[in-house]
Amino acid sequence: MLSRVLGLLRDVVLANLIGANGNADAFFVAFKIPNFLRRLFAEGAFAQAFVPVLADTREKGGQAAVRELVDRVAGVLGGVLLLLTLITVMASPIVATIFAPGFLRDPAKLALTGDLIKLTFPYLLLISLTGFAGAILNSYQPVCGAGADTGAVESLLDWSQRCGARPTLRSPS
């Protein structure tokens, strides 16, 4: 129930900040593309397939085999996602046209969507690598919400900054 109320609050804030116009349409299209792919790479088939393989490797091959598997998978996953991110950012107007062909009638909306894709798409790379790390942790000992609810953490950090909180970083003594 709380998530529904917070979702409504988020939508109200977005409507007040962006408005219910073409800018909101552009934002939602640009945000849905990496969010959709996140389900595949970070939380979907990849994570569900990787945890059993990692557990099996740990059981049969030991720590050295686990390290090699994690290194290889991290390299391939990171490389593929980096390449996908670079291609998508460079071809953002084409990607915007593929996902929202109706925007061709409004060049300003299409251009804004392309620009927003450049800002939102790197999220896929970062959240997928975070999901990969969470899958590794989960294979050792299942944790309730391995990595917490990243959306809630991001929202909390965003709102704390909007309310005037500033991070204070101290060097360890």
C-alpha positions, 0 to 999 in steps of 0.5 A, spaced: 500 500 500 505 504 501 508 503 494 502 505 491 501 512 495 509 513 494 508 512 486 502 516 486 506 522 490 512 521 484 507 522 479 504 528 482 511 531 483 513 529 476 506 532 473 508 538 477 515 539 474 515 536 467 507 538 466 502 533 462 505 535 455 510 533 450 516 533 455 513 528 459 511 524 453 519 524 451 521 523 458 517 517 459 519 514 453 526 515 454 526 512 461 522 506 459 527 503 454 533 502 459 528 500 464 525 495 460 532 492 458 534 492 466 528 487 467 532 482 462 539 484 464 539 486 471 533 482 474 530 477 469 533 471 465 540 473 466 540 473 474 536 467 475 540 463 470 547 466 473 546 464 481 545 456 480 551 456 475 555 460 480 553 456 486 554 449 482 561 452 480 563 454 487 561 447 489 565 443 484 571 448 482 572 452 489 574 459 490 579 459 484 573 457 479 568 462 482 573 468 481 575 466 474 567 465 472 565 472 475 571 475 472 569 472 465 562 474 466 563 481 469 568 482 463 563 479 457 557 483 461 560 489 462 563 489 455 556 488 452 552 493 456 558 498 455 557 497 447 550 497 447 550 503 451 555 507 447 551 505 440 544 507 443 547 513 446 550 515 439 544 513 435 539 516 440 534 519 435 534 512 431 532 509 437 527 514 439 524 513 432 523 506 433 520 506 440 516 512 439 514 512 431 509 517 432 514 522 435 516 523 427 510 528 427 513 533 432 521 534 431 522 537 437 519 532 441 523 527 437 529 531 439 528 531 446 527 524 447 533 523 443 537 527 448 533 524 454 535 517 452 542 519 452 541 521 459 537 515 461 540 509 458 547 509 462 542 507 467 542 500 464 549 499 464 550 501 472 544 497 474 545 491 471 552 491 474 549 492 480 544 486 479 550 482 477 553 484 484 547 482 487 546 475 484 553 474 486 552 476 493 545 472 493 549 465 491 553 465 497 547 467 502 540 469 500 539 476 502 532 479 503 532 485 498 540 484 496 542 491 494 535 494 497 530 497 493 535 501 489 529 506 487 527 507 494 534 509 495 535 513 489 528 517 491 531 518 498 537 521 496 534 525 491 529 528 496 534 529 502 538 533 497 532 537 495 531 538 502 538 541 503 542 535 506 549 536 503 553 530 503 559 530 508 565 526 506 571 525 511 577 521 509 578 515 514 583 516 519 
